Structures are given as C-alpha cells and as structure tokens.
Amino acid sequence: MTTVKVSSKGQIVLPKAIREKFGIKEGDELEVLDFGNEIVIVPIKKGLKLRGLVKFEKPAKEILREIRAEEEEPED
C-alpha cells in the first residue's frame, strides 16, 4: 500500500512506480470514483472508451461491499 499526502490545494502526487505501472503521463486524465467511504482513481486512456463495455448483474458498490466483507473474514 502506498500513502500520499494532500497539499493545501487539494493535490496529491502519484508515486513514480504507480505512474510507470499504469502508463500515466503528464496531461493524462484520471477518473475519480466515489464509493461511499472509498475513493478509486482510474486512468482514462485516450481513444479507449470502456465505460459501459462491461455490464454487471449488481451495482459496483454492492460488488465492492461483498469483496470487502470477504477480505475481512478470517482465514482458516
């Protein structure tokens, strides 16, 4: 897990390793998703429109809630 600080202007710096891993360069756009008590940042690749490409049977919030609940369960 990587931790970043928020500046007085509300800005954060994405660590170099994260930018390189996801191919994020200066001027690229990122989408900020609000999932209640979590924020998810997703890179938007130019010319690649994926929104609506995948359809789920449940809302994303419900899927994330289920995943978090599974992660919290103790392992045997």
C-alpha positions in Angstrom: 0.0 0.0 0.0 1.2 3.5 -0.9 0.5 6.5 1.2 0.4 10.1 -0.2 -0.4 13.5 1.4 -2.9 16.0 0.2 -1.4 19.5 -0.4 -3.1 22.7 0.8 -4.5 23.0 -2.7 -6.1 19.5 -2.5 -3.5 18.0 -4.8 -1.8 14.6 -4.5 1.3 13.2 -6.2 1.1 9.8 -7.7 4.3 7.9 -6.9 6.6 7.2 -9.9 6.2 3.4 -9.6 2.4 3.8 -9.9 2.6 6.2 -12.8 5.0 3.8 -14.6 3.0 0.7 -13.9 -0.2 2.2 -15.3 1.5 4.3 -18.1 0.3 7.6 -16.6 2.0 10.6 -18.1 1.7 14.4 -17.8 -1.6 15.6 -19.2 -3.4 12.2 -18.9 -6.8 12.2 -17.3 -7.9 10.2 -14.3 -11.4 9.4 -13.2 -12.1 9.8 -9.5 -14.9 7.4 -8.3 -16.7 7.9 -5.0 -17.8 4.6 -3.4 -19.2 5.9 -0.2 -16.2 5.6 2.2 -13.6 4.8 -0.5 -12.2 6.8 -3.4 -10.9 4.9 -6.5 -8.7 6.6 -9.1 -8.9 5.1 -12.6 -6.7 6.2 -15.6 -8.6 7.2 -18.7 -6.7 6.1 -21.8 -7.2 8.4 -24.7 -9.1 6.9 -27.6 -10.1 4.0 -25.5 -13.7 4.3 -24.3 -14.5 1.4 -21.9 -17.4 3.0 -19.9 -20.4 0.8 -20.3 -18.4 -2.0 -22.0 -18.9 -4.4 -19.1 -22.3 -5.0 -17.6 -22.7 -6.4 -14.1 -25.7 -8.0 -12.5 -25.3 -5.9 -9.4 -24.3 -2.3 -8.8 -20.5 -1.7 -8.4 -21.0 -0.5 -4.8 -22.6 -3.8 -3.9 -19.9 -5.9 -5.5 -17.2 -3.9 -3.7 -19.1 -4.3 -0.4 -19.1 -8.1 -0.9 -15.4 -8.2 -1.7 -14.5 -6.1 1.4 -16.7 -8.4 3.5 -14.8 -11.5 2.1 -11.5 -9.8 2.8 -12.4 -9.2 6.4 -13.3 -12.9 7.0 -10.5 -14.7 9.0 -8.6 -17.3 7.1 -8.5 -20.8 8.4 
